[in-house]
Amino acid sequence: MSIRDLLLVASGGAIGSTLRYLVSQSAQLLLPAAVFPVATLAVNISGSLLIGLFAGLAEYRQMFGSGARLLLVVGVLGGYTTFSAFSLE
């Protein structure tokens, strides 16, 4: 593990957590009186889908290098939804 790897994950995590906040707020604005946690469901479903897509493209199509995978999958999408990062591992 290098400093570069840590910086990629940290910067991606900052972006992902900001995206999670924005998606959660948008979902709550669309369905303000929902009894079910719609915002959490929206984040977890979209995050799981995107992690599967990017991980598959990285693994089987060799479309992303290790740096891009750390930034996108572990950082951005891991910060976006920790549930999906846990599922991938």
N, C-alpha and C positions, 0 to 999 in steps of 0.2 A: 504494500500500500504506500503510495507516494503522496506528497503534498498536492500534486496536480489532481490526483484522484479525489482527494478529500475536498478540494475546491470545486471540482465538477459536481460532486454529490451535494455539497452545501449550497452552491448557487442554484442548482436544479431544485433542491428542496424549498428554497425561498420562493421560487416561481410557482412550484406545485402547491404550496400551502396558501399562497395568494389566490391561485385559481380555485382551490377548494372553497375558500371564503366567498369568492364571487359567485360560484355556482350555487352554493348553499343559500346565499342571500337571494339570488334570482329565483330559486325554487320556492323559497318561503314567500316571496312576493307574488308568485303565480298561484300558490295554494296556501293562503295565510291561515285558513281555519282547519287545515288538515290535522287529524288526530294522529295519523301514522307519520313517522319521521321521513317525509318525502325527500328532504334535502340530503340526508344521509344515504338513502337508497339511490338517488340520482348520481351522487358522487361515486359510490361503490360500484354501481353497474357500469358507468362510463369509464371509470378508472380500470376496472377489471378487463373490460373490452380493449382499451388502449394498451394496457400492459401485455395482454395476450398478442395483440397485433404487432407491437414493436418487438417483443421478445421473439416471436415467430419469424419476423423479417430479419432480425439480427442473427438468429440461430440457423435458419434454413436457407435464407437467401443471401446471407453475408452482406446485407445492405448497410450495416452500421459497424463501426469499429468499436473497440472497447471503451474509448473515451465518450463517444456518442451514446453508447448503451448506459454507461454510468450516469451521464447527464440526464438523458431522457427517461430511462426506465427506473433506475434507482433514485435519482434526484427528483426530477419533476413529477413523475407519476407516483413514486413512493411518498413524496410530500403531499401530493394530491389526495391519495388515499392509502393509509397505512394498511388497511384491510387487504387491498390487492397486492401490495408488496409482500405481505405475510403469506398470502395464497400462492404467489409465484415461488417463494422459497420453499 
